[in-house]
Amino acid sequence: MLVAGSGEPESAIADQIYEHYDEAAVRQIFAVSASLDSQTVGEPQVLGQVKEGHRFAQGCGMVGVELESLLQAAYTVAKRVRTETEIGHRPVSIASAAGRIARDVQGDLADVGLLVVGLADMGDIIVEQLRAAGASRITMSGPSRRTESAARRAGYGFVPFDAFDAALRDADIVVAAAGTGRHLVTSVAMERALVARRRRPVLLIDAGVPGDVDPGVGDLEGAFLFTLDDLERVAMEGRSTRGIAADSAWDIVDQEVAAWRRNRAALDAVPAIVALREYFEATREDLLRAEPNVDAETATRMLINKLLHEPSRAMREIAETGSGNRASFVASAEQLIRRLFNLGAKGDGNER
């Protein structure tokens, strides 16, 4: 049904479909919500996607009580993994590394000036990460005549390239991604900008291939230059850290699966406990109606006899049958009764 509804041939998606049942299904839902089953382990967007799917299913009336309970438990698992492990604390992609470094250098990005130089795709990806981190004052410049129209489409400010030096003075972060084969940000221009800024720090991310920023800029006081290679090293360190943290995260998942199993077992026992309580209450009421004037001692003795009558009869019938497993059944029943009523093990001196 799922394949038919996709409109794709079965062979195209068969490898992407799997089935889990019972506890394995619970473990899979917990793992997905905690972003342990993702291509990039620990990415926070995964939990948002799970919640979005949850809301959509609710809107379609497809979420019952049990599934709702399971998903809420999955969110608890995801929160534990985030707070108790290092799985989400280090960037694992070049873009996320750029976002982390930007916050380290400039702090809150809401008020920083971001200058984008060029139109390369990697620059767009990094800028989107910085926007997600709070950057909003974004200006674009570059030698291409298409830069102005690109800035308009993105909703950025625009500075003609012949006014680039002035834009550089106002920029707290520069993302260069033109890849023209020449240095668009020179050491001389950057030094002038830093003097005009009174050495207030500038983060420069050179995402151009070949590079757009003169490597000598990294030697200037107040300039922090990161190339794609630098960002990749930060990302690789983050991936290594997340791999180690994933072991602890899986331990949390397994703990929560065990807790889920215990909770379900307790819930499964509720109907039997309710029925037993109702049976006891009905037996008590029947006795009081039949013997309204009996004294307390006699009443309690009669009540005990009535309550034990059916269990005693059932145990005798099982013991008297010719079933091959009767001995083990009776022994198991005895153990269960002793456990339920806290009678102690047979022969341990704690029998009541």
C-alpha positions as a printed Julia matrix, in Angstrom:
352×3 Matrix{Float64}:
   0.0     0.0     0.0
   2.81    2.39    0.9
   4.64    1.66   -2.35
   1.46    2.03   -4.41
   0.68    5.38   -2.78
   4.14    6.74   -3.53
   3.66    6.53   -7.28
   7.13    5.01   -7.6
   8.04    1.47   -8.71
   8.63   -0.91   -5.82
  12.26   -1.41   -6.81
  12.93    2.33   -6.42
  12.04    2.49   -2.74
  12.17   -1.1    -1.48
  15.64   -0.63    0.02
  14.39    2.39    1.99
  11.56    0.54    3.73
  11.99   -1.6     6.81
   9.71   -3.21    9.39
  10.07   -3.39   13.16
   7.74   -4.94   15.72
   7.18   -4.72   19.47
  10.23   -3.51   21.41
  12.32   -3.23   18.24
   9.77   -0.74   16.89
   9.86    1.25   20.15
  13.66    1.32   20.05
  13.62    2.53   16.44
  11.22    5.39   17.2
  13.34    6.43   20.19
  16.53    6.26   18.11
  15.08    8.31   15.24
  13.77   11.0    17.61
  17.18   11.2    19.29
  18.81   11.53   15.83
  20.81    8.32   16.23
  19.47    6.79   13.01
  20.38    9.81   10.87
  23.03   10.15    8.2
  24.52   12.86   10.42
  24.17   11.66   14.0
  22.9    14.27   16.42
  21.38   16.77   13.98
  18.61   18.65   15.86
  16.46   19.08   12.75
  15.46   15.41   12.9
  13.42   15.83   16.07
  11.63   18.77   14.46
  10.76   16.58   11.49
   9.37   13.89   13.81
   7.23   16.48   15.6
   6.02   17.89   12.28
   4.95   14.39   11.18
   3.25   13.92   14.57
   1.23   17.13   14.14
   0.26   16.16   10.6
  -0.9    12.7    11.71
  -2.9    14.28   14.56
  -4.62   16.55   12.06
  -5.6    13.46   10.06
  -6.97   11.73   13.15
  -4.34    8.99   12.92
  -2.8     9.26   16.41
  -4.44    7.12   19.1
  -3.76    7.01   22.82
  -0.98    4.42   22.62
   0.87    6.13   19.74
   0.57    9.5    21.48
   2.06    7.99   24.64
   4.88    6.41   22.63
   5.76    9.66   20.84
   5.77   11.63   24.1
   8.16    9.02   25.51
  10.33    9.44   22.39
  10.54   13.2    23.01
  11.68   12.49   26.55
  14.42   10.22   25.18
  15.56   12.93   22.74
  15.72   15.48   25.56
  17.77   13.13   27.75
  20.21   12.45   24.91
  20.62   16.19   24.28
  21.15   17.1    27.93
  23.11   14.08   29.17
  25.52   13.52   26.27
  27.78   15.63   24.06
  26.07   14.44   20.9
  24.77   17.84   19.83
  27.45   20.07   21.3
  29.92   20.09   18.42
  29.34   21.08   14.76
  29.6    18.26   12.23
  29.21   20.09    8.91
  31.15   22.93    7.36
  28.12   25.23    7.64
  27.43   24.39   11.28
  31.14   24.84   12.04
  30.92   28.32   10.51
  27.9    29.12   12.68
  29.65   27.97   15.85
  32.83   29.92   15.07
  30.77   33.04   14.27
  29.1    32.9    17.68
  32.45   32.29   19.38
  34.01   35.35   17.72
  31.07   37.77   17.66
  28.66   36.46   20.31
  25.03   37.28   19.58
  24.69   37.59   15.8
  21.49   39.65   15.85
  23.35   42.97   15.6
  26.4    42.02   13.54
  26.95   43.21    9.98
  27.36   40.31    7.53
  29.0    40.97    4.16
  28.58   38.31    1.47
  31.06   38.43   -1.41
  30.17   36.34   -4.47
  27.49   33.87   -5.5
  28.91   30.36   -4.94
  26.62   27.68   -3.49
  28.82   27.01   -0.45
  28.56   30.67    0.45
  24.76   30.42    0.34
  24.81   27.4     2.64
  27.04   29.13    5.17
  24.97   32.32    5.07
  21.79   30.33    5.68
  23.43   28.79    8.75
  24.4    32.25   10.0
  20.86   33.51    9.41
  19.52   30.57   11.4
  21.94   31.6    14.18
  20.45   35.11   14.23
  22.27   37.19   11.62
  19.87   39.59    9.88
  21.89   42.63    8.7
  23.19   41.13    5.48
  24.8    43.0     2.59
  26.01   41.55   -0.69
  28.78   42.71   -3.0
  30.94   41.2    -5.72
  32.5    41.66   -9.12
  29.72   39.87  -11.01
  26.96   41.96  -12.58
  24.46   39.35  -11.32
  25.23   40.19   -7.7
  22.7    43.02   -7.42
  19.78   40.95   -8.72
  20.81   38.06   -6.47
  20.83   40.41   -3.46
  17.33   41.64   -4.32
  15.97   38.09   -4.63
  17.45   37.15   -1.24
  16.29   40.34    0.46
  19.85   41.48    1.22
  21.32   44.94    0.96
  23.63   45.62   -1.99
  26.91   47.52   -2.28
  28.57   48.0    -5.71
  31.99   46.43   -5.87
  33.66   49.8    -6.44
  32.47   50.71   -2.9
  33.68   47.4    -1.46
  36.28   48.93    0.88
  33.58   50.94    2.67
  31.42   47.83    3.02
  34.41   45.97    4.46
  34.76   48.56    7.22
  31.16   47.98    8.31
  31.33   44.16    8.26
  31.72   42.11   11.44
  31.59   38.87    9.42
  32.69   38.41    5.81
  31.71   35.34    3.81
  33.69   35.29    0.55
  32.53   32.77   -2.04
  33.22   34.2    -5.47
  36.02   31.85   -6.56
  37.31   34.28   -9.18
  40.91   33.12   -8.93
  42.11   36.4    -7.43
  42.06   37.81   -3.91
  39.03   40.07   -3.55
  39.87   40.77    0.11
  43.5    41.9     0.21
  45.7    42.38    3.24
  45.97   46.09    2.45
  42.22   46.61    2.24
  41.63   44.56    5.38
  44.29   46.45    7.33
  42.62   49.77    6.39
  39.25   48.42    7.46
  40.61   47.22   10.81
  42.23   50.6    11.5
  38.91   52.33   10.74
  37.14   49.83   13.06
  39.72   50.43   15.82
  40.62   46.76   15.64
  37.15   45.51   16.47
  37.31   41.84   15.45
  36.27   40.65   12.03
  35.58   37.01   11.16
  36.39   36.13    7.55
  35.19   32.83    6.08
  36.86   32.1     2.76
  34.53   29.67    0.97
  35.87   30.48   -2.49
  37.54   27.84   -4.66
  40.16   29.07   -5.33
  40.33   31.31   -2.27
  39.03   34.89   -2.32
  40.88   36.15    0.77
  44.61   36.88    0.88
  46.07   34.36    3.39
  48.06   37.21    4.9
  44.82   38.63    6.29
  44.98   35.94    8.98
  48.13   37.57   10.38
  46.43   40.92   10.99
  45.46   41.91   14.52
  41.68   41.69   14.85
  41.15   39.48   11.78
  40.09   35.84   12.22
  40.4    33.98    8.91
  38.94   30.5     8.36
  39.16   28.61    5.09
  37.05   25.63    3.99
  39.87   23.35    5.16
  39.76   24.95    8.6
  35.99   24.49    8.8
  36.27   20.88    7.66
  38.78   20.15   10.47
  36.36   21.6    13.03
  33.54   19.53   11.54
  35.63   16.35   11.62
  36.43   16.9    15.31
  32.72   17.32   15.95
  31.88   14.11   14.08
  34.47   12.23   16.12
  33.03   13.6    19.37
  29.5    12.67   18.33
  30.59    9.15   17.47
  31.87    8.69   21.02
  28.77   10.31   22.51
  26.51    8.05   20.44
  27.46    5.06   22.61
  26.14    6.85   25.7
  23.07    7.95   23.76
  22.27    4.36   22.77
  22.55    3.38   26.44
  19.88    5.98   27.23
  17.67    4.63   24.44
  17.96    1.09   25.82
  17.2     2.32   29.35
  14.07    4.07   28.12
  12.97    1.04   26.09
  13.25   -1.06   29.28
  11.24    1.57   31.17
   8.63    1.54   28.42
   8.4    -2.24   28.66
   7.91   -2.07   32.44
   5.25    0.62   32.11
   3.4    -1.38   29.46
   3.53   -4.5    31.64
   2.11   -2.53   34.55
  -0.66   -1.17   32.35
  -1.42   -4.65   31.0
  -1.99   -5.82   34.58
  -4.46   -3.03   35.38
  -7.6    -4.74   33.95
  -6.92   -7.88   36.0
  -6.34   -5.82   39.16
  -9.58   -3.9    38.56
 -11.5    -7.13   37.98
 -10.03   -8.65   41.16
 -10.96   -5.6    43.2
 -14.52   -5.68   41.81
 -14.77   -9.41   42.59
 -13.62   -8.84   46.18
 -16.08   -5.97   46.63
 -18.98   -7.94   45.15
 -18.15  -10.91   47.43
 -18.09   -8.63   50.47
 -21.46   -7.06   49.58
 -23.04  -10.49   48.96
 -21.87  -11.68   52.37
 -23.23   -8.62   54.19
 -26.58   -8.99   52.47
 -26.77  -12.71   53.29
 -25.55  -12.32   56.9
 -26.42   -8.78   58.04
 -26.15   -9.52   61.76
 -22.99  -11.64   61.87
 -20.18  -10.51   64.18
 -16.88   -9.21   62.77
 -14.83  -12.34   63.54
 -17.31  -14.65   61.86
 -17.8   -12.25   58.94
 -14.06  -12.02   58.21
 -13.68  -15.81   58.41
 -16.59  -16.3    56.01
 -15.2   -13.65   53.68
 -11.76  -15.33   53.58
 -13.37  -18.69   52.81
 -15.45  -17.22   49.99
 -12.5   -15.35   48.45
 -10.31  -18.45   48.53
 -12.95  -20.86   47.28
 -12.51  -20.31   43.53
  -8.68  -20.14   43.54
  -8.53  -23.32   45.68
 -10.92  -25.16   43.38
  -8.97  -24.14   40.3
  -5.65  -25.24   41.8
  -7.11  -28.65   42.75
  -8.48  -29.17   39.24
  -5.1   -28.4    37.7
  -3.31  -30.7    40.11
  -5.76  -33.55   39.4
  -5.48  -33.41   35.58
  -3.14  -35.64   33.66
  -1.4   -32.77   31.9
   2.32  -33.3    31.5
   3.19  -29.78   32.66
   0.88  -29.72   35.67
   3.75  -29.86   38.2
   5.53  -26.88   36.71
   2.24  -25.0    36.38
   1.34  -25.59   40.03
   4.84  -24.59   41.13
   4.65  -21.4    39.05
   1.21  -20.62   40.46
   2.5   -21.12   44.0
   5.43  -18.78   43.34
   3.09  -16.17   41.89
   0.73  -16.36   44.88
   3.64  -16.02   47.31
   4.93  -13.02   45.34
   1.53  -11.33   45.09
   0.8   -11.62   48.79
   4.37  -11.24   50.05
   4.34  -14.66   51.71
   8.06  -15.34   51.36
   9.66  -18.32   49.63
   8.66  -21.76   50.78
  10.94  -22.99   53.54
  12.75  -19.66   54.1
  11.24  -19.1    57.51
   9.31  -16.03   56.39
   6.08  -17.82   55.51
   2.99  -16.37   57.11
